Amino acid sequence: MKAVVFEKSNSPEVLVYREVEKPVPNDAEVLIKIHAVSINAADYRSMRLGIVPKRKIYGADIAGTVEATGKNIQKLKVGDEVFGDISGCGFGGFAEYVTVPENVLALKPAGVSFKDAAAIPMAAVTALQGLRNLGNIQPGQKVLIYGAGGGVGTFAVQLARHFGTDVTAVCSAKNVDLIRSLGADQVIDYAEEDVFRKGEHFDLILAVNGNRPLSVYKRALTPKGIFVMVGGALSQVIPSLLFGAILSIGDKKMRFLAAKPNPADLEFIIQLVEGGKVKPVIDRCYPLHETAEAMRYLMQGHARGKVVIQVLPE
């Protein structure tokens, strides 16, 4: 099969498109024929940290069809259309086939494209767990999504609206119209206006790769507000981990999300997508052999929504 493989030599690390051995499922795995896979920051951050998958193939968010099953598989059958986040079982999505346990996958409705399904898992589940699990989002609240233009942010805006809140979103100028179209009540171009100087207070702040001091976010919370940091570079994550507990003394809470793959969350989100209440925002699609170029584009940090690798035509 064809795959994009991480190769490290004396030259800089590269992703190489080449032929590799097709995997064979064991008794507890299914073989997935991949139709589409999306790229996440987790892919290139793992690369930078030297965390290399066993098969040296990155790619976590897959959508495809079950081609074969191990003898102990009970829920899935050949021909089922599925999607999921396979980061917890070794990655492997930048390829034509991958083997994974069935319990990391969810069924894809026929009305949702493989491309859209591949754009969902890591970004949408991160947004959901940040807003609902750590943020305890409630109808009628004022919610700030800081960093709304990327994969997590575009899902967060839509989910916050679905939960019945008043949404303020901060993004770059090029994304203002897009984020407004997703349902944000107020959209702020961070280059033109500082939301934290407006004197507004929010019941929940979700910072996606937020680059402001934690004290700034805390001052913008209501008396019992919650701040949730989602991902980011080490320079952003470490202060959140070190000082979040100290800053959470009192009624205002400062939390850091370590999102985890969850098929039940995938099922919740895919129902919203199927019903037209949430839509994946896809910036660009690339064929499998251009995965390295797609990765470079995402690493620039300017993608609007998700970047998807189309392994097979729809």
C-alpha positions in Angstrom: 0.0 0.0 0.0 1.0 3.6 -0.3 1.7 5.6 2.8 3.5 8.8 4.0 6.3 7.7 6.3 8.4 9.7 8.7 12.1 9.3 7.9 14.9 10.8 9.9 18.5 10.9 8.6 21.3 13.4 8.6 19.0 15.8 6.8 16.0 17.4 8.5 13.0 15.1 9.3 10.8 14.5 6.3 7.6 12.8 5.3 8.1 10.5 2.4 5.4 9.0 0.2 6.3 5.4 -0.6 5.2 1.8 -0.7 4.9 0.0 2.6 3.6 -3.4 3.7 -0.2 -3.5 4.1 -1.1 -4.2 7.7 -3.0 -7.3 8.8 -5.5 -7.1 11.6 -5.0 -9.3 14.7 -8.0 -11.0 16.4 -9.0 -7.8 18.2 -8.6 -5.4 15.3 -10.3 -4.2 12.2 -8.6 -3.3 8.9 -9.8 0.2 7.6 -9.6 1.3 4.0 -9.0 5.0 4.6 -10.9 7.4 2.5 -9.8 10.6 4.2 -7.6 11.8 7.1 -7.2 15.2 8.6 -4.0 16.8 10.0 -3.8 18.0 13.6 -1.2 20.0 15.5 -0.7 16.8 17.4 1.0 15.3 14.3 3.7 18.0 13.9 4.1 18.6 17.6 4.8 14.8 18.1 7.3 15.0 15.3 9.1 18.0 16.9 9.2 16.2 20.2 10.6 13.1 18.7 7.5 11.0 19.4 7.4 8.7 16.4 4.7 6.1 15.9 5.8 2.4 15.7 5.1 2.2 12.0 6.5 5.8 11.5 3.1 6.9 10.0 1.4 9.9 11.6 -2.3 10.8 11.1 -5.0 10.4 13.8 -8.3 11.5 12.4 -9.5 8.9 9.9 -12.7 8.1 8.0 -13.1 5.0 5.9 -14.6 1.5 5.5 -14.1 -1.7 7.3 -12.3 -4.1 4.9 -11.6 -7.0 7.3 -12.2 -7.9 10.9 -10.4 -10.1 13.5 -12.2 -13.1 14.8 -13.0 -11.4 18.2 -14.7 -8.3 16.6 -18.3 -8.1 17.6 -19.7 -4.6 16.8 -18.3 -3.8 13.4 -18.6 -5.7 10.1 -17.0 -5.6 6.7 -18.5 -2.6 4.7 -19.3 -0.4 7.7 -18.4 3.2 7.2 -16.5 4.5 10.3 -14.4 7.4 11.6 -12.4 8.1 14.7 -9.3 9.4 16.5 -6.6 6.7 16.4 -3.9 8.7 18.2 -4.3 6.5 21.3 -3.4 3.3 19.4 -0.4 4.3 17.3 -1.6 6.8 14.7 -1.2 5.4 11.1 -3.7 7.5 9.2 -1.5 8.9 6.4 -1.9 5.7 4.5 -4.3 3.7 2.4 -5.0 1.2 5.2 -4.7 1.0 9.0 -5.5 -1.6 11.6 -7.1 -0.4 14.9 -9.3 -1.7 17.8 -12.9 -1.4 17.0 -13.6 0.5 20.3 -11.9 3.7 19.0 -14.3 4.0 16.1 -17.8 5.3 15.6 -20.2 4.6 12.7 -20.4 7.3 10.0 -23.9 8.2 8.8 -24.4 7.8 5.1 -25.3 11.4 4.8 -22.0 12.7 6.1 -19.1 12.6 3.7 -15.8 10.9 4.5 -14.1 14.2 4.2 -16.3 15.9 6.7 -16.1 12.9 9.1 -12.3 12.9 9.0 -12.3 16.6 10.0 -14.3 15.9 13.2 -12.6 13.7 15.7 -9.7 15.4 17.5 -10.8 19.0 17.0 -14.5 18.6 17.7 -14.0 16.3 20.7 -11.4 18.8 22.1 -13.9 21.6 21.7 -16.7 19.6 23.3 -14.7 18.4 26.2 -13.4 21.9 26.9 -16.8 23.5 26.8 -18.9 20.8 28.4 -16.6 18.6 30.6 -14.3 21.3 32.0 -16.2 24.4 31.3 -19.6 23.2 32.5 -21.3 25.3 29.8 -24.9 26.3 30.5 -27.6 27.9 28.5 -27.7 31.7 28.8 -24.0 32.1 29.7 -21.6 34.5 28.1 -18.9 32.6 26.4 -15.6 33.8 24.9 -13.8 31.6 22.3 -10.3 33.1 22.0 -8.7 31.7 18.9 -11.8 30.8 16.9 -10.4 30.5 13.4 -8.7 27.0 13.6 -10.1 23.5 13.7 -10.9 23.5 17.4 -12.2 27.1 17.4 -14.6 26.7 14.5 -16.2 23.7 16.3 -16.2 25.5 19.6 -18.2 28.5 18.3 -20.8 26.2 16.8 -21.0 24.0 19.9 -21.3 27.0 22.2 -24.2 28.2 20.1 -25.8 24.7 20.2 -25.7 24.8 24.0 -27.6 28.1 24.0 -25.0 30.6 25.0 -24.1 34.1 23.9 -20.8 33.7 22.0 -18.0 36.2 21.5 -15.3 35.0 19.2 -11.8 36.4 18.7 -9.9 35.6 15.5 -7.9 37.2 12.7 -9.4 39.6 10.1 -9.6 37.0 7.3 -11.7 34.8 9.5 -14.2 37.4 10.8 -16.9 36.7 8.2 -16.5 32.9 8.5 -16.8 32.9 12.3 -19.9 35.2 12.1 -21.5 32.8 9.6 -21.0 30.0 12.2 -23.2 31.8 14.6 -21.0 33.9 16.9 -23.0 36.8 18.3 -19.9 39.1 18.4 -16.7 38.6 16.4 -13.5 40.6 17.2 -10.5 41.0 15.0 -7.6 40.7 17.5 -5.4 43.1 15.5 -8.0 45.8 15.6 -9.4 45.5 19.1 -8.4 43.9 22.5 -11.4 42.1 23.9 -9.9 42.3 27.3 -10.0 46.1 27.3 -13.7 46.3 26.7 -14.5 45.6 30.3 -16.8 42.6 29.5 -16.8 39.6 31.7 -17.5 36.0 30.7 -18.9 33.0 32.4 -16.7 30.7 30.4 -13.5 31.4 28.4 -12.1 28.8 26.0 -8.6 29.8 24.9 -7.4 27.8 21.9 -3.6 28.2 21.8 -4.2 31.3 23.9 -1.1 33.6 24.1 -2.2 36.0 26.9 -1.1 35.8 30.5 -3.4 33.7 32.7 -4.1 36.8 34.9 -5.6 38.6 31.9 -8.1 35.7 31.3 -8.9 35.5 35.0 -9.8 39.2 35.3 -12.2 38.8 32.4 -14.2 36.1 34.2 -17.4 36.6 36.1 -17.2 35.9 39.8 -17.8 32.2 39.4 -16.4 31.9 35.8 -14.3 29.2 34.3 -11.2 29.5 32.1 -10.2 26.5 30.0 -6.8 26.4 28.1 -6.9 24.1 25.1 -3.5 23.0 23.8 -0.9 25.4 22.7 2.9 25.6 22.6 4.9 24.5 25.7 5.4 28.2 26.5 1.6 28.5 26.9 0.9 25.1 28.4 3.5 25.0 31.2 2.4 28.2 32.9 -1.2 26.9 32.8 -0.1 23.6 34.4 2.1 25.3 37.0 0.0 28.2 38.1 -3.6 27.1 37.1 -4.2 25.5 40.5 -2.9 28.6 42.4 -5.0 31.0 40.3 -8.0 28.7 40.9 -8.1 29.4 44.6 -11.5 31.0 45.1 -14.6 30.9 42.9 -12.9 31.6 39.6 -11.4 28.4 38.0 -8.4 28.1 35.7 -8.2 24.7 34.0 -6.1 23.0 31.3 -7.7 20.4 29.0 -5.9 17.2 28.0 -8.5 16.0 25.6 -8.9 12.2 25.2 -10.4 10.2 22.3 -14.0 9.3 23.1 -16.3 7.4 20.7 -19.4 8.5 22.7 -18.4 12.1 22.1 -17.9 11.3 18.4 -21.4 9.9 18.2 -22.8 13.0 19.9 -21.1 15.3 17.4 -21.8 13.3 14.3 -25.5 13.5 15.1 -25.2 17.3 15.2 -23.4 17.3 11.9 -25.9 14.9 10.3 -28.7 17.2 11.5 -27.1 20.3 10.1 -26.5 21.9 13.5 -22.7 21.8 13.2 -20.6 21.7 10.1 -16.9 21.0 9.8 -15.0 23.9 8.3 -12.4 22.6 5.8 -9.7 25.0 4.5 -7.9 22.8 2.0 -7.8 19.3 0.7 -4.7 17.5 -0.5 -4.1 14.1 -2.1 -2.1 11.6 0.0 1.2 12.1 -1.9 1.1 15.8 -1.0 0.8 15.2 2.8 4.2 16.8 3.5 3.1 20.0 1.7 -0.2 19.9 3.6 1.7 19.6 6.9 3.9 22.6 6.1 0.8 24.6 5.4 -0.9 23.7 8.7 2.4 24.4 10.6 2.3 28.0 9.4 -0.7 28.5 11.7 -3.0 30.3 9.3 -5.4 27.5 8.3 -9.1 28.3 8.5 -10.6 25.2 10.1 -9.2 21.8 9.1 -6.8 20.6 6.5 -7.8 17.2 5.0 -5.9 14.5 3.1 -8.3 13.0 0.5 -6.9 9.4 0.2 -9.8 8.3 -2.0 -12.2 10.4 -4.1 -15.7 10.7 -2.5 
